[in-house]
Amino acid sequence: MRIIFVVGLIIFTFPCYGQRDKKSSENIFYQTMVDTNVVQNLYLYDSLRNIILSNIDTLFKFKNKTNFVFYADKKRSIQEDAYSYRFNYYPDGVKRPHDTVEEARKNDPYSLDKMPAFIYPYIENIFKKIGNDKIKGFRISVDSTIQIDIKHDYYPSELIYVDHFLTWGRFYENNTELKYFTRDILLAPKWIYTFLVRDRY
C-alpha cells in the first residue's frame, strides 16, 4: 500500500506543477508590451540596417572564410558557407559569465568586433547611440533578413525569460500564438517587433 501511495503522489504532483508554470507564462505574456524606447528610436535601427545591408556581402565573405564544420565520418573540418551569422555585443561593463569584457570579445567567435575593421567602427557607433540595454547583437541571413536582439527580461520567481527581437525583412504573419507564447507586432514597413516568453532552460 505504501508503494502505491507514493506512485500515486508522484503521478498527481507533476500536472499541477506544469499548470502552474503555464499560468505564469500566460500572465507574463499578456503583461508584456512593446518597448516604447525602441519605437521612438527606430530611426537608429534604420541606420544600423542601412550599414549592414550596404556591407552584407562583405560580412558574409569575411565570416565564411573562417566557418569550418567538423565531419566525424571524414575526421576533418571543411569550410562551408553559412546561411546566417550572429554578432554579439560586449560593451564596456557588460560581459559573459566568468569572463572579462576583453576575454568575452576574444573567446566568443560571434563577437561584434570579429568583422572587417573598416565596418566595425560605424556599427559600434550606432550600438552606442542605441544603448547597451536596447541592443545585444544581431543576426544576418543570406536573404538579407536582419534580426536584432534587443533585450532579455528575466523573472526569477517564475524562472521565465522574455526575449525581445526586432526583425527587418521577414514576412509579417500577425502572429499572436498563446500556444507558443510569442507575439509579432508590425511597427513599420518590414520592421517586426517580436517577444517570446520562454522557460529559463
DRENGUSE-343668 format. One record per atom (N, C-alpha, C): residue number from 0; residue in three letters; atom name; x, y, z. Coordinates in nm, 2 decimals. Layout:
N
k,r,a,u,v,w
NUM,ala,CA,X,Y,Z
...
# end
This chain:
201
k,r,a,u,v,w
0,met,N,0.08,-0.12,0.00
0,met,CA,0.00,0.00,0.00
0,met,C,0.09,0.13,0.00
1,arg,N,0.20,0.12,0.07
1,arg,CA,0.29,0.23,0.08
1,arg,C,0.34,0.27,-0.06
2,ile,N,0.38,0.17,-0.14
2,ile,CA,0.44,0.19,-0.27
2,ile,C,0.33,0.25,-0.36
3,ile,N,0.21,0.20,-0.35
3,ile,CA,0.10,0.25,-0.44
3,ile,C,0.08,0.40,-0.40
4,phe,N,0.08,0.43,-0.28
4,phe,CA,0.06,0.57,-0.23
4,phe,C,0.16,0.67,-0.29
5,val,N,0.29,0.62,-0.28
5,val,CA,0.40,0.71,-0.33
5,val,C,0.39,0.73,-0.48
6,val,N,0.36,0.62,-0.55
6,val,CA,0.35,0.63,-0.70
6,val,C,0.23,0.73,-0.74
7,gly,N,0.12,0.71,-0.66
7,gly,CA,0.01,0.80,-0.69
7,gly,C,0.04,0.94,-0.66
8,leu,N,0.12,0.97,-0.56
8,leu,CA,0.15,1.10,-0.52
8,leu,C,0.24,1.17,-0.63
9,ile,N,0.33,1.09,-0.69
9,ile,CA,0.41,1.14,-0.80
9,ile,C,0.33,1.17,-0.92
10,ile,N,0.24,1.08,-0.95
10,ile,CA,0.16,1.10,-1.07
10,ile,C,0.07,1.23,-1.07
11,phe,N,0.02,1.25,-0.95
11,phe,CA,-0.07,1.37,-0.93
11,phe,C,0.00,1.50,-0.90
12,thr,N,0.13,1.49,-0.88
12,thr,CA,0.20,1.61,-0.85
12,thr,C,0.25,1.69,-0.97
13,phe,N,0.30,1.61,-1.07
13,phe,CA,0.36,1.67,-1.19
13,phe,C,0.26,1.76,-1.27
14,pro,N,0.14,1.72,-1.30
14,pro,CA,0.05,1.80,-1.37
14,pro,C,0.02,1.93,-1.31
15,cys,N,0.01,1.94,-1.17
15,cys,CA,-0.01,2.06,-1.10
15,cys,C,0.11,2.16,-1.13
16,tyr,N,0.23,2.11,-1.12
16,tyr,CA,0.34,2.19,-1.14
16,tyr,C,0.34,2.25,-1.29
17,gly,N,0.31,2.16,-1.39
17,gly,CA,0.30,2.21,-1.52
17,gly,C,0.20,2.32,-1.54
18,gln,N,0.08,2.30,-1.48
18,gln,CA,-0.02,2.40,-1.50
18,gln,C,0.02,2.53,-1.43
19,arg,N,0.09,2.53,-1.32
19,arg,CA,0.14,2.65,-1.26
19,arg,C,0.24,2.72,-1.34
20,asp,N,0.33,2.65,-1.41
20,asp,CA,0.42,2.71,-1.50
20,asp,C,0.35,2.78,-1.62
21,lys,N,0.25,2.71,-1.67
21,lys,CA,0.18,2.76,-1.79
21,lys,C,0.11,2.89,-1.75
22,lys,N,0.05,2.89,-1.63
22,lys,CA,-0.03,3.01,-1.59
22,lys,C,0.07,3.13,-1.57
23,ser,N,0.18,3.10,-1.52
23,ser,CA,0.28,3.21,-1.50
23,ser,C,0.32,3.27,-1.64
24,ser,N,0.34,3.18,-1.73
24,ser,CA,0.38,3.22,-1.87
24,ser,C,0.27,3.30,-1.93
25,glu,N,0.15,3.26,-1.91
25,glu,CA,0.03,3.33,-1.97
25,glu,C,0.02,3.47,-1.91
26,asn,N,0.04,3.48,-1.78
26,asn,CA,0.03,3.61,-1.71
26,asn,C,0.14,3.71,-1.77
27,ile,N,0.26,3.66,-1.78
27,ile,CA,0.37,3.74,-1.83
27,ile,C,0.35,3.78,-1.97
28,phe,N,0.30,3.68,-2.05
28,phe,CA,0.27,3.70,-2.19
28,phe,C,0.18,3.82,-2.21
29,tyr,N,0.07,3.82,-2.14
29,tyr,CA,-0.03,3.93,-2.15
29,tyr,C,0.01,4.06,-2.09
30,gln,N,0.11,4.06,-2.00
30,gln,CA,0.16,4.18,-1.94
30,gln,C,0.27,4.24,-2.03
31,thr,N,0.33,4.17,-2.11
31,thr,CA,0.45,4.22,-2.19
31,thr,C,0.40,4.31,-2.30
32,met,N,0.47,4.42,-2.31
32,met,CA,0.43,4.52,-2.41
32,met,C,0.56,4.56,-2.50
33,val,N,0.53,4.62,-2.61
33,val,CA,0.64,4.67,-2.69
33,val,C,0.72,4.78,-2.62
34,asp,N,0.85,4.77,-2.62
34,asp,CA,0.94,4.87,-2.56
34,asp,C,0.92,5.00,-2.64
35,thr,N,0.86,5.10,-2.57
35,thr,CA,0.84,5.23,-2.64
35,thr,C,0.97,5.30,-2.68
36,asn,N,1.07,5.28,-2.61
36,asn,CA,1.20,5.34,-2.65
36,asn,C,1.25,5.29,-2.78
37,val,N,1.22,5.16,-2.81
37,val,CA,1.26,5.11,-2.94
37,val,C,1.18,5.17,-3.05
38,val,N,1.05,5.19,-3.03
38,val,CA,0.97,5.26,-3.13
38,val,C,1.02,5.40,-3.15
39,gln,N,1.05,5.48,-3.04
39,gln,CA,1.09,5.61,-3.05
39,gln,C,1.22,5.63,-3.12
40,asn,N,1.31,5.53,-3.11
40,asn,CA,1.44,5.53,-3.17
40,asn,C,1.46,5.44,-3.29
41,leu,N,1.35,5.41,-3.35
41,leu,CA,1.35,5.32,-3.47
41,leu,C,1.44,5.37,-3.58
42,tyr,N,1.46,5.50,-3.58
42,tyr,CA,1.55,5.56,-3.69
42,tyr,C,1.69,5.52,-3.67
43,leu,N,1.73,5.49,-3.54
43,leu,CA,1.87,5.44,-3.52
43,leu,C,1.88,5.29,-3.57
44,tyr,N,1.78,5.21,-3.55
44,tyr,CA,1.78,5.08,-3.60
44,tyr,C,1.78,5.08,-3.75
45,asp,N,1.71,5.18,-3.81
45,asp,CA,1.71,5.20,-3.95
45,asp,C,1.86,5.23,-4.00
46,ser,N,1.93,5.31,-3.93
46,ser,CA,2.07,5.34,-3.96
46,ser,C,2.15,5.22,-3.96
47,leu,N,2.13,5.14,-3.85
47,leu,CA,2.21,5.01,-3.84
47,leu,C,2.18,4.92,-3.96
48,arg,N,2.05,4.91,-3.99
48,arg,CA,2.01,4.83,-4.11
48,arg,C,2.07,4.87,-4.23
49,asn,N,2.08,5.00,-4.26
49,asn,CA,2.14,5.05,-4.38
49,asn,C,2.29,5.02,-4.39
50,ile,N,2.36,5.03,-4.28
50,ile,CA,2.50,5.00,-4.28
50,ile,C,2.52,4.85,-4.31
51,ile,N,2.44,4.77,-4.24
51,ile,CA,2.45,4.62,-4.26
51,ile,C,2.42,4.58,-4.40
52,leu,N,2.31,4.63,-4.46
52,leu,CA,2.27,4.59,-4.59
52,leu,C,2.38,4.64,-4.70
53,ser,N,2.44,4.76,-4.67
53,ser,CA,2.54,4.81,-4.76
53,ser,C,2.66,4.72,-4.76
54,asn,N,2.68,4.65,-4.66
54,asn,CA,2.81,4.57,-4.64
54,asn,C,2.78,4.42,-4.62
55,ile,N,2.66,4.38,-4.65
55,ile,CA,2.62,4.24,-4.61
55,ile,C,2.70,4.13,-4.69
56,asp,N,2.73,4.16,-4.82
56,asp,CA,2.81,4.07,-4.90
56,asp,C,2.95,4.06,-4.84
57,thr,N,3.01,4.17,-4.80
57,thr,CA,3.14,4.17,-4.74
57,thr,C,3.14,4.10,-4.61
58,leu,N,3.04,4.11,-4.53
58,leu,CA,3.03,4.05,-4.40
58,leu,C,3.02,3.89,-4.42
59,phe,N,2.95,3.85,-4.51
59,phe,CA,2.94,3.71,-4.54
59,phe,C,3.07,3.65,-4.59
60,lys,N,3.13,3.72,-4.68
60,lys,CA,3.26,3.67,-4.73
60,lys,C,3.36,3.66,-4.62
61,phe,N,3.36,3.76,-4.53
61,phe,CA,3.46,3.76,-4.42
61,phe,C,3.43,3.65,-4.32
62,lys,N,3.31,3.62,-4.29
62,lys,CA,3.27,3.52,-4.19
62,lys,C,3.29,3.38,-4.25
63,asn,N,3.25,3.36,-4.38
63,asn,CA,3.26,3.23,-4.45
63,asn,C,3.40,3.18,-4.45
64,lys,N,3.50,3.27,-4.46
64,lys,CA,3.64,3.22,-4.47
64,lys,C,3.68,3.15,-4.35
65,thr,N,3.62,3.18,-4.23
65,thr,CA,3.66,3.11,-4.11
65,thr,C,3.55,3.02,-4.05
66,asn,N,3.46,2.99,-4.14
66,asn,CA,3.35,2.90,-4.09
66,asn,C,3.38,2.75,-4.14
67,phe,N,3.42,2.67,-4.04
67,phe,CA,3.45,2.53,-4.07
67,phe,C,3.36,2.44,-3.99
68,val,N,3.31,2.34,-4.06
68,val,CA,3.22,2.24,-4.00
68,val,C,3.29,2.11,-3.99
69,phe,N,3.29,2.05,-3.87
69,phe,CA,3.36,1.92,-3.85
69,phe,C,3.27,1.80,-3.88
70,tyr,N,3.32,1.71,-3.96
70,tyr,CA,3.25,1.59,-4.00
70,tyr,C,3.32,1.47,-3.95
71,ala,N,3.25,1.40,-3.86
71,ala,CA,3.31,1.29,-3.79
71,ala,C,3.35,1.17,-3.88
72,asp,N,3.27,1.15,-3.98
72,asp,CA,3.29,1.04,-4.08
72,asp,C,3.42,1.07,-4.16
73,lys,N,3.44,1.20,-4.19
73,lys,CA,3.56,1.23,-4.26
73,lys,C,3.68,1.27,-4.17
74,lys,N,3.65,1.28,-4.04
74,lys,CA,3.75,1.31,-3.94
74,lys,C,3.83,1.44,-3.97
75,arg,N,3.76,1.54,-4.03
75,arg,CA,3.82,1.66,-4.05
75,arg,C,3.72,1.77,-4.07
76,ser,N,3.76,1.90,-4.06
76,ser,CA,3.67,2.01,-4.07
76,ser,C,3.68,2.06,-4.21
77,ile,N,3.56,2.10,-4.26
77,ile,CA,3.55,2.15,-4.40
77,ile,C,3.49,2.29,-4.40
78,gln,N,3.55,2.38,-4.48
78,gln,CA,3.50,2.52,-4.49
78,gln,C,3.36,2.51,-4.56
79,glu,N,3.26,2.58,-4.50
79,glu,CA,3.13,2.59,-4.56
79,glu,C,3.07,2.73,-4.55
80,asp,N,3.00,2.77,-4.65
80,asp,CA,2.93,2.89,-4.64
80,asp,C,2.80,2.87,-4.55
81,ala,N,2.78,2.96,-4.46
81,ala,CA,2.66,2.95,-4.37
81,ala,C,2.54,3.03,-4.42
82,tyr,N,2.42,2.99,-4.38
82,tyr,CA,2.30,3.07,-4.42
82,tyr,C,2.29,3.20,-4.34
83,ser,N,2.34,3.20,-4.22
83,ser,CA,2.33,3.32,-4.13
83,ser,C,2.45,3.32,-4.04
84,tyr,N,2.47,3.44,-3.98
84,tyr,CA,2.58,3.47,-3.88
84,tyr,C,2.52,3.56,-3.78
85,arg,N,2.57,3.54,-3.66
85,arg,CA,2.53,3.62,-3.54
85,arg,C,2.65,3.70,-3.50
86,phe,N,2.62,3.83,-3.45
86,phe,CA,2.72,3.91,-3.39
86,phe,C,2.68,3.96,-3.25
87,asn,N,2.75,3.92,-3.15
87,asn,CA,2.72,3.96,-3.01
87,asn,C,2.80,4.08,-2.97
88,tyr,N,2.73,4.17,-2.89
88,tyr,CA,2.78,4.29,-2.85
88,tyr,C,2.83,4.29,-2.70
89,tyr,N,2.96,4.32,-2.68
89,tyr,CA,3.02,4.33,-2.55
89,tyr,C,3.07,4.47,-2.52
90,pro,N,2.99,4.56,-2.48
90,pro,CA,3.03,4.69,-2.44
90,pro,C,3.11,4.69,-2.31
91,asp,N,3.18,4.79,-2.28
91,asp,CA,3.24,4.80,-2.15
91,asp,C,3.14,4.79,-2.04
92,gly,N,3.18,4.70,-1.94
92,gly,CA,3.09,4.68,-1.83
92,gly,C,2.99,4.56,-1.85
93,val,N,2.98,4.51,-1.97
93,val,CA,2.89,4.40,-2.00
93,val,C,2.97,4.28,-2.05
94,lys,N,2.95,4.17,-1.98
94,lys,CA,3.03,4.05,-2.02
94,lys,C,2.96,3.92,-2.00
95,arg,N,3.02,3.81,-2.05
95,arg,CA,2.96,3.68,-2.03
95,arg,C,3.01,3.64,-1.89
96,pro,N,2.93,3.54,-1.83
96,pro,CA,2.97,3.48,-1.70
96,pro,C,3.12,3.43,-1.70
97,his,N,3.19,3.47,-1.60
97,his,CA,3.33,3.42,-1.58
97,his,C,3.43,3.48,-1.68
98,asp,N,3.39,3.58,-1.76
98,asp,CA,3.48,3.64,-1.85
98,asp,C,3.49,3.79,-1.82
99,thr,N,3.60,3.85,-1.85
99,thr,CA,3.61,4.00,-1.85
99,thr,C,3.56,4.04,-1.99
100,val,N,3.54,4.17,-2.01
100,val,CA,3.49,4.21,-2.14
100,val,C,3.59,4.17,-2.25
101,glu,N,3.72,4.19,-2.22
101,glu,CA,3.82,4.16,-2.32
101,glu,C,3.82,4.01,-2.35
102,glu,N,3.80,3.92,-2.24
102,glu,CA,3.80,3.78,-2.26
102,glu,C,3.68,3.74,-2.35
103,ala,N,3.57,3.80,-2.32
103,ala,CA,3.44,3.77,-2.39
103,ala,C,3.46,3.80,-2.54
104,arg,N,3.52,3.92,-2.57
104,arg,CA,3.54,3.96,-2.71
104,arg,C,3.64,3.86,-2.78
105,lys,N,3.74,3.82,-2.70
105,lys,CA,3.84,3.73,-2.76
105,lys,C,3.79,3.59,-2.78
106,asn,N,3.71,3.54,-2.68
106,asn,CA,3.67,3.40,-2.68
106,asn,C,3.55,3.37,-2.76
107,asp,N,3.46,3.46,-2.78
107,asp,CA,3.34,3.44,-2.85
107,asp,C,3.36,3.46,-3.00
108,pro,N,3.34,3.35,-3.08
108,pro,CA,3.37,3.37,-3.22
108,pro,C,3.26,3.46,-3.29
109,tyr,N,3.15,3.49,-3.22
109,tyr,CA,3.05,3.57,-3.27
109,tyr,C,3.05,3.71,-3.22
110,ser,N,3.16,3.75,-3.15
110,ser,CA,3.17,3.88,-3.10
110,ser,C,3.16,3.99,-3.21
111,leu,N,3.10,4.10,-3.18
111,leu,CA,3.08,4.21,-3.28
111,leu,C,3.20,4.25,-3.35
112,asp,N,3.31,4.25,-3.28
112,asp,CA,3.43,4.31,-3.34
112,asp,C,3.50,4.21,-3.44
113,lys,N,3.45,4.09,-3.45
113,lys,CA,3.50,4.00,-3.55
113,lys,C,3.43,4.01,-3.68
114,met,N,3.46,4.13,-3.74
114,met,CA,3.41,4.17,-3.87
114,met,C,3.52,4.26,-3.94
115,pro,N,3.51,4.29,-4.06
115,pro,CA,3.61,4.37,-4.13
115,pro,C,3.63,4.50,-4.05
116,ala,N,3.76,4.54,-4.03
116,ala,CA,3.79,4.66,-3.94
116,ala,C,3.73,4.79,-3.99
117,phe,N,3.71,4.80,-4.12
117,phe,CA,3.66,4.93,-4.17
117,phe,C,3.51,4.94,-4.15
118,ile,N,3.44,4.83,-4.12
118,ile,CA,3.30,4.84,-4.10
118,ile,C,3.27,4.85,-3.95
119,tyr,N,3.35,4.79,-3.87
119,tyr,CA,3.32,4.78,-3.72
119,tyr,C,3.29,4.92,-3.65
120,pro,N,3.38,5.02,-3.68
120,pro,CA,3.35,5.15,-3.61
120,pro,C,3.22,5.21,-3.63
121,tyr,N,3.17,5.20,-3.76
121,tyr,CA,3.04,5.25,-3.79
121,tyr,C,2.92,5.18,-3.72
122,ile,N,2.94,5.05,-3.71
122,ile,CA,2.83,4.97,-3.65
122,ile,C,2.84,4.99,-3.49
123,glu,N,2.96,4.99,-3.44
123,glu,CA,2.97,5.01,-3.30
123,glu,C,2.92,5.15,-3.25
124,asn,N,2.94,5.25,-3.34
124,asn,CA,2.90,5.38,-3.31
124,asn,C,2.74,5.39,-3.29
125,ile,N,2.67,5.32,-3.38
125,ile,CA,2.53,5.31,-3.37
125,ile,C,2.48,5.23,-3.25
126,phe,N,2.55,5.12,-3.22
126,phe,CA,2.52,5.05,-3.10
126,phe,C,2.53,5.13,-2.97
127,lys,N,2.63,5.22,-2.97
127,lys,CA,2.65,5.31,-2.85
127,lys,C,2.53,5.41,-2.84
128,lys,N,2.49,5.46,-2.96
128,lys,CA,2.38,5.55,-2.96
128,lys,C,2.25,5.49,-2.92
129,ile,N,2.23,5.36,-2.96
129,ile,CA,2.11,5.29,-2.92
129,ile,C,2.11,5.26,-2.77
130,gly,N,2.22,5.22,-2.71
130,gly,CA,2.24,5.19,-2.57
130,gly,C,2.25,5.04,-2.54
131,asn,N,2.33,5.01,-2.44
131,asn,CA,2.35,4.87,-2.40
131,asn,C,2.22,4.80,-2.37
132,asp,N,2.13,4.87,-2.31
132,asp,CA,2.00,4.80,-2.26
132,asp,C,1.90,4.78,-2.37
133,lys,N,1.93,4.83,-2.50
133,lys,CA,1.83,4.82,-2.61
133,lys,C,1.89,4.74,-2.73
134,ile,N,2.01,4.69,-2.71
134,ile,CA,2.06,4.61,-2.82
134,ile,C,2.17,4.51,-2.77
135,lys,N,2.16,4.39,-2.80
135,lys,CA,2.26,4.29,-2.76
135,lys,C,2.34,4.23,-2.87
136,gly,N,2.29,4.25,-2.99
136,gly,CA,2.36,4.19,-3.11
136,gly,C,2.26,4.18,-3.23
137,phe,N,2.31,4.12,-3.33
137,phe,CA,2.22,4.10,-3.45
137,phe,C,2.26,3.98,-3.53
138,arg,N,2.17,3.93,-3.61
138,arg,CA,2.19,3.82,-3.70
138,arg,C,2.16,3.86,-3.84
139,ile,N,2.25,3.82,-3.93
139,ile,CA,2.22,3.84,-4.08
139,ile,C,2.20,3.71,-4.15
140,ser,N,2.11,3.71,-4.25
140,ser,CA,2.08,3.59,-4.33
140,ser,C,2.11,3.62,-4.48
141,val,N,2.13,3.52,-4.55
141,val,CA,2.16,3.53,-4.69
141,val,C,2.05,3.60,-4.77
142,asp,N,1.92,3.59,-4.72
142,asp,CA,1.81,3.65,-4.79
142,asp,C,1.80,3.80,-4.75
143,ser,N,1.90,3.85,-4.68
143,ser,CA,1.91,3.99,-4.63
143,ser,C,1.81,4.02,-4.52
144,thr,N,1.76,3.92,-4.45
144,thr,CA,1.68,3.94,-4.33
144,thr,C,1.78,3.98,-4.22
145,ile,N,1.74,4.07,-4.13
145,ile,CA,1.82,4.11,-4.02
145,ile,C,1.74,4.10,-3.89
146,gln,N,1.79,4.02,-3.80
146,gln,CA,1.72,4.01,-3.67
146,gln,C,1.81,4.08,-3.56
147,ile,N,1.75,4.18,-3.49
147,ile,CA,1.83,4.25,-3.39
147,ile,C,1.78,4.20,-3.25
148,asp,N,1.87,4.16,-3.17
148,asp,CA,1.85,4.11,-3.03
148,asp,C,1.84,4.24,-2.94
149,ile,N,1.72,4.27,-2.89
149,ile,CA,1.70,4.39,-2.81
149,ile,C,1.74,4.37,-2.67
150,lys,N,1.67,4.27,-2.60
150,lys,CA,1.69,4.25,-2.46
150,lys,C,1.63,4.12,-2.42
151,his,N,1.67,4.08,-2.30
151,his,CA,1.61,3.95,-2.24
151,his,C,1.57,3.98,-2.09
152,asp,N,1.44,4.00,-2.07
152,asp,CA,1.39,4.03,-1.94
152,asp,C,1.38,3.89,-1.86
153,tyr,N,1.42,3.89,-1.73
153,tyr,CA,1.42,3.77,-1.65
153,tyr,C,1.33,3.79,-1.53
154,tyr,N,1.24,3.69,-1.51
154,tyr,CA,1.16,3.69,-1.39
154,tyr,C,1.20,3.57,-1.30
155,pro,N,1.29,3.60,-1.20
155,pro,CA,1.35,3.50,-1.12
155,pro,C,1.25,3.41,-1.04
156,ser,N,1.14,3.47,-0.99
156,ser,CA,1.05,3.39,-0.91
156,ser,C,0.98,3.28,-1.00
157,glu,N,0.96,3.31,-1.13
157,glu,CA,0.90,3.21,-1.22
157,glu,C,0.99,3.14,-1.31
158,leu,N,1.12,3.18,-1.30
158,leu,CA,1.23,3.12,-1.39
158,leu,C,1.19,3.13,-1.53
159,ile,N,1.15,3.25,-1.57
159,ile,CA,1.10,3.27,-1.71
159,ile,C,1.17,3.39,-1.77
160,tyr,N,1.21,3.38,-1.90
160,tyr,CA,1.27,3.48,-1.97
160,tyr,C,1.17,3.54,-2.08
161,val,N,1.18,3.67,-2.11
161,val,CA,1.11,3.72,-2.22
161,val,C,1.21,3.78,-2.31
162,asp,N,1.22,3.73,-2.43
162,asp,CA,1.32,3.77,-2.53
162,asp,C,1.25,3.87,-2.63
163,his,N,1.31,3.98,-2.65
163,his,CA,1.26,4.09,-2.74
163,his,C,1.35,4.10,-2.86
164,phe,N,1.29,4.09,-2.98
164,phe,CA,1.36,4.10,-3.11
164,phe,C,1.30,4.20,-3.20
165,leu,N,1.38,4.25,-3.29
165,leu,CA,1.34,4.34,-3.39
165,leu,C,1.39,4.28,-3.52
166,thr,N,1.30,4.25,-3.62
166,thr,CA,1.34,4.19,-3.74
166,thr,C,1.30,4.27,-3.86
167,trp,N,1.39,4.28,-3.95
167,trp,CA,1.37,4.36,-4.08
167,trp,C,1.37,4.26,-4.19
168,gly,N,1.27,4.26,-4.28
168,gly,CA,1.27,4.19,-4.40
168,gly,C,1.19,4.05,-4.39
169,arg,N,1.15,4.02,-4.27
169,arg,CA,1.07,3.89,-4.26
169,arg,C,0.92,3.92,-4.29
170,phe,N,0.86,3.82,-4.35
170,phe,CA,0.72,3.83,-4.38
170,phe,C,0.63,3.84,-4.26
171,tyr,N,0.55,3.94,-4.25
171,tyr,CA,0.47,3.96,-4.13
171,tyr,C,0.35,3.86,-4.13
172,glu,N,0.34,3.78,-4.02
172,glu,CA,0.23,3.68,-4.01
172,glu,C,0.12,3.71,-3.91
173,asn,N,0.13,3.83,-3.85
173,asn,CA,0.03,3.87,-3.75
173,asn,C,0.02,3.76,-3.64
174,asn,N,0.14,3.71,-3.59
174,asn,CA,0.14,3.60,-3.50
174,asn,C,0.11,3.65,-3.36
175,thr,N,0.01,3.59,-3.30
175,thr,CA,-0.02,3.62,-3.16
175,thr,C,-0.05,3.48,-3.09
176,glu,N,0.04,3.39,-3.11
176,glu,CA,0.02,3.25,-3.07
176,glu,C,0.04,3.24,-2.92
177,leu,N,-0.07,3.22,-2.84
177,leu,CA,-0.05,3.19,-2.70
177,leu,C,0.01,3.05,-2.68
178,lys,N,-0.02,2.96,-2.77
178,lys,CA,0.03,2.83,-2.76
178,lys,C,0.18,2.83,-2.75
179,tyr,N,0.25,2.92,-2.82
179,tyr,CA,0.40,2.92,-2.82
179,tyr,C,0.45,3.05,-2.74
180,phe,N,0.35,3.12,-2.68
180,phe,CA,0.39,3.24,-2.61
180,phe,C,0.48,3.34,-2.68
181,thr,N,0.44,3.36,-2.81
181,thr,CA,0.51,3.46,-2.89
181,thr,C,0.41,3.55,-2.96
182,arg,N,0.46,3.68,-2.98
182,arg,CA,0.37,3.77,-3.05
182,arg,C,0.45,3.86,-3.14
183,asp,N,0.40,3.89,-3.26
183,asp,CA,0.46,3.98,-3.36
183,asp,C,0.38,4.11,-3.37
184,ile,N,0.45,4.22,-3.37
184,ile,CA,0.38,4.35,-3.39
184,ile,C,0.45,4.42,-3.50
185,leu,N,0.38,4.46,-3.60
185,leu,CA,0.43,4.54,-3.72
185,leu,C,0.45,4.68,-3.68
186,leu,N,0.57,4.73,-3.67
186,leu,CA,0.60,4.87,-3.63
186,leu,C,0.60,4.97,-3.74
187,ala,N,0.66,4.92,-3.85
187,ala,CA,0.68,5.00,-3.97
187,ala,C,0.70,4.90,-4.09
188,pro,N,0.69,4.95,-4.21
188,pro,CA,0.71,4.86,-4.33
188,pro,C,0.84,4.78,-4.31
189,lys,N,0.83,4.65,-4.31
189,lys,CA,0.93,4.55,-4.30
189,lys,C,1.00,4.54,-4.16
190,trp,N,0.95,4.62,-4.06
190,trp,CA,1.00,4.61,-3.93
190,trp,C,0.90,4.54,-3.84
191,ile,N,0.94,4.42,-3.78
191,ile,CA,0.85,4.35,-3.69
191,ile,C,0.91,4.33,-3.55
192,tyr,N,0.84,4.37,-3.46
192,tyr,CA,0.88,4.36,-3.32
192,tyr,C,0.82,4.23,-3.26
193,thr,N,0.91,4.14,-3.21
193,thr,CA,0.86,4.01,-3.16
193,thr,C,0.91,4.00,-3.01
194,phe,N,0.82,3.94,-2.93
194,phe,CA,0.86,3.90,-2.80
194,phe,C,0.82,3.75,-2.77
195,leu,N,0.91,3.68,-2.70
195,leu,CA,0.89,3.54,-2.68
195,leu,C,0.90,3.51,-2.53
196,val,N,0.80,3.45,-2.47
196,val,CA,0.81,3.41,-2.33
196,val,C,0.86,3.26,-2.33
197,arg,N,0.96,3.24,-2.26
197,arg,CA,1.02,3.10,-2.25
197,arg,C,1.07,3.07,-2.11
198,asp,N,1.09,2.94,-2.09
198,asp,CA,1.14,2.89,-1.97
198,asp,C,1.29,2.93,-1.96
199,arg,N,1.34,2.92,-1.84
199,arg,CA,1.48,2.96,-1.82
199,arg,C,1.57,2.87,-1.89
200,tyr,N,1.54,2.74,-1.90
200,tyr,CA,1.63,2.64,-1.95
200,tyr,C,1.59,2.60,-2.09
# end
